[in-house]
């Protein structure tokens, strides 16, 4: 064939799309309990928006973004993550002036030009939440609670919450000096990416998955030991709230996030079923981002989760919702007059929210019954010339096999 889906992308076919719909419906229902409202932002933005928010020295900006010039010679980028666009919309539409605390959620495709991995293609899909306007540790606890609640709502129980604090601009420089001094004689043993991180963003070396780098970092100074009083007190309160909510967590002192805008609280939900790429959901505070993008000093926290990874884990745990909305009624017809009547009936029944279908290929009755069975129709209404003459049709229950005659004028009221 001439055309195929591009490397790192895939088609979501009808046999799988309903599973995603079921997942999304449960996620939306859970998020709505926490009073978050949906926002939909464009899939491309000015490149500088992502460069400033994510960080010039991150792998995403350096290597992975889909960036292009439009006809006006503007540099645009397909969104690699959701937070930057949400904050841009928050500022552009002055949402903070309408409410002191803005709670938003989103669904949508993201794009990163990286080697496809387990649960992460070049076009992948995320949902996420953003709470903008409060510095309260109780909000951190609510956002974490929501991420955990979503897992339980989907039926996922085999996961662990990892928690850390990655400080702020006050305490990070102190840790940075200690860290660089510890690592200066080990740089030669690091991978090329970590050598670059050593010069530009040392904290992100903890995010490396290569065994050699993990070994070199084993006894390195960690950020949590250098927190300023504000960050330390914030972190203590977050843990107290999580304890009050009876949410178990693992204090992961090497946990960092891959984007530069994070401060203070950082967390991830990890599933060992995913192997080395084990993060189901990740997020934290980004108290500096709103100001960085031109707004007032405004604290915020959020998380993002990969839908593909959730689907993978649900399949592995055999908990993926396989309930498809099947046909309530298939109308099998013989003859033009029967087809005309079927079209009228279908229109009326669909207005009553009855899922119905009929034959559009002029097939035999046997073939139509086979098609009704393939589509798992609950019932089949058979209309032929003889039935029209008698003013009746045959209604068959596909589970029991029972069939009965029903008057044509009473069909609409039978459903």
N, C-alpha and C positions, 0 to 999 in steps of 0.2 A: 504494500500500500504506500501511497505517496507521503502522507503526513502522520506523525505520531506525537503524543504528548512529549514535551521537552523533558530532558534529563532533570530529575529532581522535582517533577510535578506528577500529579496523577489525577485521574478522573474518579469522582465519587459517583458510582452507579446507583440506580434505584434500589438494587438489592441490599445496599449498605446505607444509603442516604437516610432511610427511615430510622436506622439505629442512631445516627447522629442527631436527628430531629428529637428522638426520645431523650437523648442525653441533654441536648440544649434546653428542652422543655423543663427538665428537672433542675438544671442549673439556674434557669431564669426564675423558676418558682422559689428556689431557695434564696437567691439574691434579693428577690422582692420582699422577703420577710424582714430583711435588714434595711429596707427603705432606700435602696439605691435605684436610680433612674437611668434608663438607657440613653447612650449618646452614640451617634454614628458619624465618624470622621472620614475624610477622603483617604484613599489608599496611597496617594502620593502627596508629598509636601515639598517645600523648598529644602534643598540639601542642607543648608546651614542650620535648620531647625534640629536635625538629628545630630549633626556634627557638634553643636553646642551642648545639647542635652546629654547625649550618650557619652561623648568624650572623643576628642580628636585621636587619642592614642589607643583607643579600644580596637580589638580585632574587628568588630562590626563595622566601624567607620573606615578602618584602614584596608580591610580586605573583602567585606561581605556585602556591602550595600549595592543595590541595583540603582545606579545613578546615570542620568542621561540629560542631554540638552533638548529642550522643546524648541518649537519653531521660533520662539522669541529669544532664543539663546540663554534661557534661564536654566540653571542647574536644578533638576528635580530628582527626587528619590522615592522609590516604592518603600512604604513604611516597613522598617525592620522590627518595630515594636510599637506598642499602643500608647504609652504614657505621654510621649512628646506631643503627639497630635491632640490628645485630650487637654493637656495644659495649654496648648496654643488656642484651642477653642474656648477654654475657660477664660483666658485673657481677652480674646477677640470679642467675645460676647458679654463681657463684664459679669460673668456668673457670680463672682464673689460679692458684687454689690447687691445682688438679688437675695442672697442667703449667706450668712457667715460661714456655714459649713455646707459644702457641695459634695454630694455622694453620687457617683456615676459608675456605670458599668458598660462594657462593650463586648461585642463579638466581631470577628472578622479575620480575613487572611493577612498574613505577614510574609515578608520576602527577605531571604538572606542567601547570598551567593556563596554557599559553603558546601563542603562534601556532605551529601545526604547521609543521615544517621538514623538510628532506631527512633522512630517517633518524631523525626524532624526532617522534613523535606525542604527544598528551596522555596516552595510556596507551602506554608504551613498555616494552621489556624489556631487562634487563641481567644480566650475570653479573659476579661480582667476587670478589676474594680479600682477606683481611685476615690479617696476621701480627702478633700482639699479644704484646709482652713483651721485645723486644730492641731495643737502640739501635745494634747493630752495622751498619756500612756494608755488610758482606757480605750482610746480609739485604736491604738495598735492592737490591743487585745481583741477588740471586736473584729477587726479585719482578719486577724489570724483565726479567730473562731469561725468566721464565715468560710474561710478556705477549708478548714477541717470539716465543717458542716456539709459542704458540697461533696466532699469525698464520701461521707457517710450516706448522704442522700442518693448517691450513685451506687452505693453498695460496696465501696472500696474500704477495706479495713486494714489491709497489709501495707501500711505506710508509717513513716516516722517524721515528726516535726523537728527540724533542726533550727536552733535559735542562736543569734549572736548580736553583739552591738559593734558597729564598725566606726563609731566615734563621729567627730565633727572636725571642722577646720582648726579648732582650738587644740585638740589633743592629737590629731593625726601626725603633725610634724614631729612631735616628740617620739612617737612610735617609729616613724619613717627613719629618723636618724639612727635609732637603735637597730632597726631591721637592716638597714644598708650596711652598717658596721659589721653586723653578724654575717651577712651574705657576701661581703666583698671578696673574700678568698674562695668562695664557692661558685662564682659566676661561670667559670670555665666548664663546670659540670652540668650546667643547665641547658635546656633546649633553646633553640634560637628565639622562640617567642618569649620565653622567660628572660632571656638576655635583654631583649627590647623592653620588657616590662620593668626590669631592674632599673633602667635609666629613666623610664617615663612614669610608670605607675606600679611601684613595688608591691602594694597590697594585693594586686590582682594575680601575683604569682601563686597565691594560695588556691586559685581557681584552676590551676594546671592539673590535668589528669595523668600526666606521664610519670611513671614509677620513679625514674631517676630524679626528677624535680621534687616529687613528694618526699623522697628520702633525704635530699639536701635540706628541705624545709622542716624536717621533723622536730628540731629543737629551737626553731626560730622564735623570736619574740612575737607575741600575739597582741592584737589591738586592745583586747578586753582588759589587759593588765596596765594600760596607759590611759584609760578613760578619764576625762575631766570630771569634776563634780556633777555638772549638769547631765552629762551623758550617763554617768554611773547611777545617779538617782533615777533617771528616766528608765534605765534598763532594769533596776531593782523593782520599780513599780509595774513595769510590763510583766515581769515574772510573777509578781504578787497577784495581778489580775488573772493571769493564766491559771495560777494555782486555784484561785477562787472559782474559776470556771471549770475546774477539774480537767484541764487540757494538759496531757503529758507532753513533755518536750525534752529534747537532748541538747544540752548546751555545747554547741559546736564552735570552739574558739578559732577555728581556721575558716569558718564560713565567710565568704565574701560574695558580692554580687558582681556580675560582669559589666555593669554600666556605671559610669562615673557619678551619676547624680544621687546615688544612695548615701544616706547618713543615718547614724544611730541604729535603730532596729533593722535587722536583716533576718529573713527566715526562708526556709524551703521545706516543702513536703516531699520526701523521697520514698521511692519504692524500689526495693531490691530486685523486683521482677524485671526492671528495665536495664539491669547491668550497670556499666560505668556511667552511662547517660541516664542517671536515676532520678532526675528532678521532675516531679509531676507539676509542681507549682512553686513559684518563687516571688518574693517581693520584699518590701520594707519601706522605710521613710526616705523621702527625698525633699527635705526642708529647704533646700537652696534652689531648686529647679525653677519655681515660679518667678523668683527674682532674677535668675539667670536669663530667663526668656523675656524680661522686660516688665515684669509685674512688681508688686510690693513684696516685701518679705512675708512669705506665706507658707506655713508648714503643710505637709501632705504625706500621705502613706497609701500604698496600694499593692496589688499583686497581679501577676499574669499566669495563666495556665495553658498548656498546650492540649488542644482537643485530641490530636492524634495519639498523644501519650496516654491520655485517659482511656481512649478506646482500646489501646494495646493492653493496658493493665486489666481492663474489664473483660477482655477476651481471655487473658491468661487466668483470671479468677473465675471464668465462666459465669460472669454476672452481667454481660452486655444485654440490654433490654431488646429482646427479639420480637416483641409484639408489634406487628405491622397492622395498620388500619386496612383491613381487607374489604372487599365488596360486600355490601348488604344485599344487593340484588343484581343478577344478570338477567336481561330480557332476551330470550332466544326467539327469533322470528322466522317465519316462512312466508314469503310473498311481499309485494310492495305495500299492500294495504296494512299488513301487520307491522312493517317497518315504520310507516307513517304514524301508526298508533303508538308504537314503542317510543318514538321521538317525543311525542306529546306527553306520554307518561313520565319519561325520564326528566323532562323539564320540570314537571310538577313535583316529582319526588325529590329532586335535588334542591328545590326550594324549601323542602322540609328537612334538609340536611341528611338525606338518605344517599349513601354512596352507591351509585348505580352505573351500569355499563350495558352496552348492547353490541351486536355484531355489525362491523362496517366492511366486511370482506365478502359478503354474500356466500357464506359457508353453509354446508349442510347442517341439519339439526344435530347430528352426531358430533360434528366438529365443534359446533357452538357449545354443546354440553361439556366437551373435553376442555374447551377454553375456560368455561365457567369454573370447572374444577381446578384448572391450573392457577386461576386467579383467586382461588379459595373463597368463592362467593358463598354466602350463607344460604341464599335461596336463589332459585331460578324460576322466572315466569316464562312460560312457553305460550306463544301466540301464533296460530296459523290460520289459514283460510277457514277451516272447519270451526275453529274456536270463535272466530269473528261472527260467523253465521249464527252460532248458538248464543253469542253475547257473553261468552265465558272464556277464561284462560286456565291453564294448568299451573299451579304453584307447587314447586318441589322444594322440600327441605333437604339440603345437600348433606347434612350430618346424619339424619335418620333415614333418608331415602323416601320418607313419606311424601305423597303428593295428593293434592285435592283440587277440585274445580273451584274457581272463584269468579263471580260476576265482574265483567269488565268495568262496570260503573262503580264498583265497590273497591277497586284496586287501590285508588288513592287514599282511601280511608283505612286500608289494612296495614299501613306502615306509619 
